[in-house]
């Protein structure tokens, strides 16, 4: 699902929640608890509107190009002139590592 589809689905769910809270308010009355729930739904509506405004409208930006690294061993001639500073190297066959 695209970002816009997800935002639209969230808006539909939020609209359902607001309608349900309105029906609850009719049944329960205008007490402190229902006012808190009403305030929370209003904050959710505002937050979703801000999120929708900040979301990019076009297709998502493409990520960086991936580079495939083969599983085959590297050519050992690449390391003929390099210093081996690791422990247990294959070039120190006659020596023991500390």
C-alpha positions as CSV (number, residue, x, y, z in Angstrom):
1,X,0.0,0.0,0.0
2,X,1.2,3.5,-0.8
3,X,1.7,6.2,1.8
4,X,-1.4,8.0,0.5
5,X,-3.5,4.8,0.8
6,X,-2.3,4.3,4.4
7,X,-3.2,7.9,5.3
8,X,-6.6,7.5,3.7
9,X,-7.2,4.3,5.6
10,X,-6.1,6.0,8.9
11,X,-8.5,8.9,8.1
12,X,-11.4,6.5,7.6
13,X,-10.7,4.7,10.9
14,X,-10.4,8.1,12.7
15,X,-13.7,9.2,11.2
16,X,-15.3,6.0,12.5
17,X,-13.8,6.6,15.9
18,X,-15.1,10.2,16.0
19,X,-18.6,9.0,15.0
20,X,-18.5,6.3,17.7
21,X,-17.3,8.7,20.4
22,X,-20.3,11.0,19.4
23,X,-22.7,8.1,19.9
24,X,-21.1,7.3,23.2
25,X,-21.4,11.0,24.3
26,X,-25.1,10.8,23.6
27,X,-25.5,7.8,25.8
28,X,-23.1,8.7,28.6
29,X,-23.6,12.4,28.8
30,X,-21.1,15.3,28.8
31,X,-18.9,14.2,31.8
32,X,-15.2,14.6,32.2
33,X,-14.3,11.2,30.9
34,X,-16.1,11.6,27.5
35,X,-14.7,15.2,27.2
36,X,-11.2,13.8,27.5
37,X,-11.9,11.2,24.9
38,X,-13.4,13.8,22.6
39,X,-10.3,16.0,23.1
40,X,-8.0,13.1,22.3
41,X,-9.9,12.4,19.0
42,X,-9.7,16.1,18.1
43,X,-5.9,15.9,18.7
44,X,-5.7,12.8,16.5
45,X,-7.6,14.6,13.8
46,X,-5.2,17.5,13.9
47,X,-2.1,15.3,14.0
48,X,-3.3,13.2,11.0
49,X,-3.9,16.4,9.1
50,X,-0.4,17.6,9.8
51,X,1.0,14.2,8.8
52,X,-1.0,14.3,5.6
53,X,0.3,17.8,4.8
54,X,3.9,16.8,5.5
55,X,3.8,13.6,3.5
56,X,5.2,13.7,0.0
57,X,2.5,13.7,-2.6
58,X,4.4,11.9,-5.4
59,X,5.9,8.5,-5.5
60,X,8.4,7.7,-2.8
61,X,11.9,8.8,-3.5
62,X,14.1,6.0,-4.7
63,X,16.7,4.8,-2.3
64,X,20.4,4.5,-3.1
65,X,21.4,1.9,-5.7
66,X,22.4,-1.4,-4.1
67,X,25.7,-3.0,-5.0
68,X,25.8,-6.8,-5.1
69,X,28.8,-8.3,-3.4
70,X,29.6,-11.8,-4.6
71,X,30.0,-14.7,-2.1
72,X,33.0,-16.0,-4.0
73,X,36.4,-15.5,-2.3
74,X,38.5,-12.5,-3.4
75,X,41.6,-12.9,-5.4
76,X,44.5,-13.3,-2.9
77,X,46.8,-11.3,-5.1
78,X,44.9,-8.2,-4.0
79,X,46.6,-8.5,-0.6
80,X,50.2,-9.5,-1.6
81,X,51.7,-6.1,-0.5
82,X,49.5,-5.5,2.5
83,X,50.3,-5.8,6.2
84,X,48.3,-8.4,8.1
85,X,47.4,-7.0,11.5
86,X,44.7,-9.5,12.4
87,X,45.0,-12.4,14.8
88,X,45.2,-15.9,13.4
89,X,46.2,-14.9,9.9
90,X,46.7,-17.4,7.2
91,X,50.1,-15.9,6.4
92,X,51.6,-16.6,9.9
93,X,51.6,-20.4,9.6
94,X,54.9,-20.8,11.3
95,X,54.3,-18.3,14.0
96,X,52.0,-18.3,17.0
97,X,49.9,-15.3,17.6
98,X,50.1,-13.7,21.1
